[in-house]
Amino acid sequence: MQENQIIKPTKDKKSKKSILSPKLDVVFQILFGEVGSEEITKDLLSTILDEEINEIDLNQNIVLRRRSLKDKMGVVDVLAKINNNEYCNIEMQIIDYKNSEKRTLYYWSKKYTEEIQKGNDYKDLKRTICVLIADFEIKDLEGLGFHSKWKIIEVNERKKVLTDDFELHIIELPKMRKRKANGKDEKLLEWLSFLENPESNEVISYMEKNENMKKAKEKLNTLSANDELRILAELREKAIRDEKSLKEGYYNDGKLDGLKQGLEQKNKEIAKKLKEKGLSNDFIIEITNLTKEEIEKL
């Protein structure tokens, strides 16, 4: 799949409704960040980190099932507290904003520093981990594998790690598509294949030996049958398509100043369609971030 290819959900043969893509951020967040998904997320996360996770807490994920088409900017997809004292941010990113490394470092620093309160000692700071799953290749990571792990190290002589408090994992899905599941990476590639297409024959075979992946698919089926979430997912997909098209067009033409106006116009078009379907102004406001006055003028 090319970087800018539209994510097309697969079909559920039983419901004859399309299965929502787990790569879509609003779906990914509920699937792995909602209370009740602990075993699913623990399996995925322990596979990425390549370490055993005994406890996981998802209670701090308060921004769930949100109805906003705006870029997340400061809102992580999934926040997991692991082994009772460490935090891990997991972000699923579809659009390449050309600033993925800085965004991820911002997430890390924000969570790391908020754990120390006035009067506490710096020794109380705990390891904080960020995981970025990108549906695109990152320019500065050319030549690296699909899963790279980063720490702070001394670069001149000993390559010694300064501290374990900082840890960043970057997964680039386009690179993963060129690999076959084998050896150490086998289970991780199986989970990433689930994100790519949860109804493929190979993923179905993986579910036979991975009960948590099977649970993830069952929850995805349930989410896909939720009409309100389907509306949100479809609007989010449309917003992503429009944003990609606008960004490409304005970058090519050198008209970056018009990008914001273009996105606002797209939101007004969405609001008009929702209004024609009889949906409430409150719902439309949450979906489009337009004001009540702007909606009433449509």
N, C-alpha and C positions, 0 to 999 in steps of 0.2 A: 504494500500500500504506500503510495506517495505521501509526502508530508502534508499536502493540502487536500488530500482526498477526503470527501465527506464521510463521516462515520455513519454507516447504514446499519441499523439494528437488524438482527436476524429474526426469523419467524418461529414462534412457539406453535407447534403443530396442534396442541390441545386447545389453546385459547384462540388460535389463529390471529393473535395480536403479536406485533413485533416485540421482541425482547429488547429492553433498553440496554444501551451499551454501558458496561461497567467502567469504561474509560471516561465517560461524561462526568465532569466533576460533581454535579449535583447528585448523580447516582452513586458514584464512588464513595462520596462522603457518607451517605446513608448506609450503604452496603457494608462498609468497614468501620465506620465511626459511631454508629448508633449503639446505645446500650442494648445488649442482647447478641451482639456480633463478636463478643470477646474471643471465642474459640477460633472463629474464622480469621480474625485479625492477628491473633497470636501465631497462628500457623504461617500466615503470609509474612509477618514481620520477623519471626525467628528464622525463616528461610532466607530473607534478604540479609539479615545481620549475621547469619551463620553462627547463632548462639542460642542456648536454651533460654526461654522466657517462662518463668514459673508463674508470675502473676501479671495481669494486665487490667488496667482500669480505663474505661472510656467515658467516664462521667463528666469530664470537662469539655466535651464536644457540645457546646450550647448552640452553635449556628448550624442547625440541621434543617433539612427540608425547606431551605430558604427560597424566596421567590424573587430573586434579583438577577437581572441580566448584566449587571455591571461586573467588571473585572474584580476578582477577589481582593486584590491589593491589601494584604495584611491579614487576611482570613485564611487559615490553613484548612486543608481538607479533613485531615484526621489528626487528632492529638491523643496519643496513648501514653499513659503512665505505666512503666514496666518495672517489674521486680521491686515495686513499692517505693522507689526513690529516684528513678531516672525517667526522662521524658523523650518522646520521639514524635516528631512532626512528619506526617506523610502527605505529600502533595502530588496530585495527578494533574499534569499540565498538558493541554492539547495545543494551545497557540504558542508559537515561539515569539516572545516579546523581545528577544535579543538581549535579555538581562537576567536570564535564569539563575546564574551563579550569584548575582547580587541579591536577587529576591530571596533565594534560599538562605544566604548568609544573614539577611535581615530577619527571617523567621527564626533562625537559630539564636541570634543575639537577643532578640526580644524575649524568647522563652528562657534563655539562660540567665539573663539579668533580672528578670522578674521573680526569680526564685530566692533572691537574697533581699531581705527586708532591712529597714533601718535598725541598726544595732546588732545585726548578725555579722558573723565573721565570714571572710571570703572562703575559708575552708569548708563552709556549708554548701558551696556551689557543687552541683552534681553533674555527671555526664549528661549531655543533651545531644540528641541525634536528629539529623534531618535526612529524610528520604525523598528524593525527587524522581518521579516516574514521568519521563518526557516522551510525548508522541512525536518527537522530531530529534534530529541529530544536532548536538551543540557544536558550533563551529570550532571552538578552541579545544575540543576533546577529540579531534580527528586522530585516528590511529590507535585510540584506546578501545578496550572491549566494551560490550554493552552494559556492563556493571562495573563502575569504578568506585573505589572507597578512598576517602580523603581524611587526612589528619594534619596537624601542625608538626612539621619535622624540621630538623636542622639540615640544611642543604649542602654545606661545604665539605664536611668530613664524615661524620658518623651516621648521618641519616637518622638520628635518634628522635623519637617522638617526644615532643615537649610536654604534652598532657593528653590524657584520654578523655578529657571533658568535651572536646570538640570531635565530632564524627559526622561525616557527610557521605551519603550514598547517592550516586546518580545512575539511573537506569534509562538507557535510550532505546525505546522500543524498535525503531527501524533497524538498529544493529542486531537486536535479538532475532529479528525475522530471518537473518542470514545464518543463524546457528541451529543446530539440531540438539535435542536434549540428550546429553550424555555426561557421565562422570559427576564431578562436584556440582556443576550448574544444573543438573537435571531437574530437581524439584522447583528451583526458581523459574526455569524456562517453562515448566508446566503451569505455574501460577500466572506467568505473563501471557501464556497462550490463552488462559481463561479470560484475561482482560481483553485480549484481541478478539476472540470469538468463543463465547461460552457454550456454543452449541455445535462446535466442530466435532467430527468423529474422534479426533485425537484427544480433545478435552473430555469427551464422554468416557473414553477409556481411562483417563487419569482419575476421574471421579470414582472409578471402581476400587481404587486403592487409597484414595484420599477422601475420607469422610467429611472433612471440613470444606473441601472444595465443593462437594455435593451439597452441603448445607448452604454454601454461598450461592449456588445455582438455584436452589429452592427459594431462597430469600429474594433473589433477582426476579424469579418468576412472579412472586407475590408483589414486588414493587412495580413490575411491568403491568400488573392488572389494576393498579391504582390510577384512576382516571385523572385525579388532580396532579399526581406526580408526572403522568404522561404529558399533560399540557405543559408543565414546567420544563420537562426534558426536551420536548419538541421546540419550545420557544428558546431554550438555551442552545440547542443545536443550531437553530436558525440564526441566533445572535452570533454564534461562533463562525458560521459560514459567512455571514455578512461582514463580520469584523475582519476575517481573513481576506475577503475580496477587497474591502475598502483599504486595508493596510497595503496590500499588494499594489493596488491602483495608485494610491497616493505616494507610495515609495517610488514607484516607477516614474511618476510624473513630477516628483519633488514637491507635492502639494500637501505637506503634513498638516498645515494649518486648517485644512478642510476636513480632516479626519473626524474630529469631535462633532462637527455639524452633521456629517454624514451619518454617524451612529445615532445621534439624536433623532434624525429624520426617520431612520429605520424603526426606532422605538415608537415613534408616533404612528407609523404604519401598523405596527403590531397592536398598539392600543386601540386603534380604530377598528380593527378586526375583532378584538375582544369585546369592544363596546357593542358592535353589531350582533354579537352572540348573546348579549344580555348579561354579561358578567359585571359584577359590582365595581364601582370606582375604586374602592379600597383594594380589591384584588388586582386591578389594573395598575394602580399606583405601585404596589409591591413588585409586580412583574416588570414594569418599565422604568420606574423611578421618575416618572413624570409627575407634575403637580396636579392637584384636583382641577385647577383653573385651566391648565393645558388640555386635560382630558375633556372637560366640558365644552371646549371650543371645537373639538373634532367633529 
